Amino acid sequence: MSQKVINIAIDGFSATGKSTLAKELAAKLGYRYIDSGAMYRGITYFAQKHGLVNGETIDLELLNHLDKISLEFHHNSKRGGSDLILNGENVEEHIRKLKVAKHVSAVAAISEIRKFLVHQQKMMAAQKGVVMDGRDIGTVVLPDAELKIFVTAREAVRTNRRFLELTSRGDKITKLEVEANLRQRDLLDTTREDSPLVMAEDAKLLDNSEMTREQQLELAMKWVAEKLS
Ligand code: CDP
């Protein structure tokens, strides 16, 4: 008998290590990993490149360009995981920069942008066998996902992790800037009107402040095994 195939939704605050967990789960299960945050970052990068971000304001002219934006993921065998391809260009390096993180939550608060991306995300998961991470995956994108995990960690732990990640990629930033960005995004993401970040009622809570990568993967795999049995 062939094994049951499920969808896994992972949501949580900024820099909680959702994508690390999602990637490792996908690799273990032979599932596809989809980084929904990368898609919001890609649109933000597009807006910046086209002069559609003025100070803190996103120029809604951006909405007239959506039909010209194509987003795809290409597997990156060197790094593991996948790179975001925006209109044929690999933009993975660009979208991870703090410059993009500073405006992404404002872009993600625009309902038309969410509609545009949520539609694509639902299609990507229609065949099942997907691990998707983000802010509204268990609540809006995949409300029927068989397993939902809500990831959290103490703010200082998250700041450290993201600071190390960004500086190792060559971003010249301070820890204070990273902390301010995480706070600002968490506030915007939890208070926006359309699809705010909330834990789905049927999600499992995973606080990984004191956990190693191996420990969090082990716990998540235990939950997967329960759903597959
Ligand atoms: O990796 P990190 O926790 O920094 O964030 P991300 O997953 O790359 O997402 C970047 C931003 O995109 C978030 O702060 C949200 O504003 C937005 N986002 C969203 O609104 N809905 C999603 N499903 C995923 C991301």
Boltz pocket constraint, residues with backbone or C-beta under 6 A from the ligand:
constraints:
  - pocket:
      binder: B
      contacts: [[A, 12], [A, 13], [A, 14], [A, 15], [A, 16], [A, 19], [A, 36], [A, 37], [A, 38], [A, 40], [A, 41], [A, 104], [A, 105], [A, 106], [A, 108], [A, 109], [A, 133], [A, 134], [A, 135], [A, 136], [A, 137], [A, 185], [A, 189], [A, 195]]
      max_distance: 6.0
